[in-house]
Amino acid sequence: IAGVIGGAWFGGWMANQGLWREAFFLLGCLGLVYAVPYFMFLSTVNEEAQVETRKASAGLAATELFKVPTFVMLCFVFPTFVFGLWMLYSWLPNFLFEKFSLSLADAAFTATAYLQSATLVGLLCGGVLADKLFLITKASRLWLMAASLLLCAPCLHAIGHSTTLTATCFSAAAFGLASGFLMGNIFPAAFEVVPGDTRASAVGLL
């Protein structure tokens, strides 16, 4: 989340300086440097600490996954949601730049800071809330994801139609909070209904 916010501001600032090509090279080098400690961390993971879960029958994982109606539903819902999400991520900085005459750096930072910070809260709260509600209903994650979609829709409308920067930022934060509920529960919800040895394939398909 911090990387998205910082990266957006940095990208806008570099664009203001006319150095967007250099930004690609710099961020690429940082990614390579980051890979070193990440690789060292992965080498310490205990691969033998496995949890026994329900297994699929022999055959392609995709074949098993598409026998699960709830997973098929998620495969339609999640891409639709992500389409709107990434449209907002890529469009909002330019929207703020043009509508409120912000600099590229300020527009990029504003577009991501409120949205992503609230998403972080939504991710954490959505996960905790789903775990608590699971004690009441096994479908808690699905109910939270449905609520997320219902809340995101008016927030998107408000972002596009707010007349002040403050109202737009508030709407973006509300969208981020609601979207975090879905993002924090989509994969756990899938894991609850698919065989344990098809989870990687389930994530890939989603």
N, C-alpha and C positions, 0 to 999 in steps of 0.2 A: 504494500500500500504506500509506504514512504517512497519507494522507488518510482512508483507511478506518478506521485505528486511531484517529487523532485525532478524526475525525468521530463515531465511535461513543462515545468518552468524552465529547465535547462534548454529544452528544445526550442521553446519560444524565444528565449534570450539569444540563443545561437542564431536563430532565424533573423532576429532583429539586427544582429551584427553581420548578416550575410555569410555566416559560416556553417550552414546546415550540413554541408558535405563533411566538414571536419568533425561535426558532432557524431556522425555515423562511425567514423574511425575511432574516435575516443571511446564511445560507448562499447564498441566491439572489443577494444583492448581491455576495458574494464571487465567485460564478460569473460574473457579468457583468463584474466587474473582471478576472478571469482571462482572459476572452475577448479583451481588448485585446492583451496581448503574444502570445497564441496567434495571433491574426489577423496581427499583424506578422511572426511567424515564417513563417506559411504564404505570405505575400506574397514571401518570399525563396526559396521552393522552385523549383528548376530543373525545369520541366515537360518540357523537351526531352530530359532524360537518361533515355531509355527503354531497357529491355532487350528484345531480341527474344525472344519465347517462342512456343511452339506456340499457334496460334489456332484458335478454333472456326469451324465453318462458319456461313454466314449464317443467322440465325434467333434465336429467343429464347434467352437464356443458360440459363434454367432447363431448357429442352428438352435442351440439350447436357449440362448438369450431371447430369441424371438418367439419362443414358446411361452414366455412370461408376459401376460397382457399388461401388467403395470409397467414393466420395463419398456415395452413398445410405446406406451403412452408417454413415458418420460422422453423417449427418443424424438417425439414430435414436439413436446412442450419446450424442452431445453434449447434446441436450435432456434426456435421462434423467439424465445426470450433473449438469447445471446445476440440474435440479429438486431433487436431493438437496443440492447445494451451497447454493442459496439458502434452502432449508428450514433448513439448519444455520445459515447466516448470520443469519437472522431469528429463529430459535428459541433459539439458544444463550445470548444475553444474559438472556432471561427465565428460561431453565432454571437458570442460575447464580444469578440473583436469588432464585428460589424455593427451590432445593435447598440452597444454602449461605448464604442470608441476607445476601448482599452488598448494598451500596447500588446504586442504578441506575447511577451513574457507574462504580463499581468493576466491576460485572457487565459493562457494555458494554465497558470497556477490556480486562478479562481475556478476554472472549469473542473479541475481535478481535486483541489483541496477539500471543498465542501462535500462533493460527491463521494470521494474515496474514503474520507475520514468517517462519514456516516455509514459507508459500506462496511468498514471495519467493525463498527459498533453493531451493525445488523448481523454480520457473520457470527460474532461472539454471542450476542443475545439470542439470535435465532437458534444456534446450536444448543445453548443451555436450556432455552424454553422448550425445544423439541424433546430433549432428554427428560425434562420434568413432566411434560404432557404425555410422554410415552407410558408413564405409569397409569395413565387414565385410558388412553387409546393407542393401539399399535399403529394407527394411521396418523400419528401426530405430525410426522414430517410432511406427509402429503397435504394435510390440512394447512400447515404453515406455508407451504409452497403455493397453494391456491390463494391464501390470503395475501401473499407477496405479490402475485400477479394482479389481484384486484386493487391493491394499493398503488402499484407502480403506474397503472394506466392514467389516473387523474394527475399524478405527479408529472408525467411526461407532458400532458396537456398544459399544466401550469407553467412548466419550464418555457414552453414555446410562446405562451400568451401573457406572461407577467410583464408589467410595464416598467418595473424598477429592477435594478441590479440586486438589491436586497431580497426582493420577492423571488427572483430567479434563483439566487443562491439557496434560499430556504427550500424552494421546490426541488432543487438538485439534491440537497441533503436529505429531504424526505424520500426521494427516489432511491438514493443510496442506501438508506436505512431499510427500506422495504425490499430492495433487491438483494441485500445481504441475507435476508431470511431464506430466499430460494437458493442462493449460491452456497450457503452453509449447510444445506440439507439435501441437495440433489444427489450427491454421490452416496451418502449414508442411506438415503431412501432406496437407491438402486441396490446397494449391498444387502439390504434387508430382504429383497425378493429374488435375487439371482443366486445360483449355486456359488459357493465360496471359491472354487477354482476357475471361475469365469470372470472374476472381478476386474482384472486388468483389461480384458476384452470389453467389458461393460463400460469402463471409463473411456476407452478408445472410441467406442461407438458413440457414446454420448458426446 
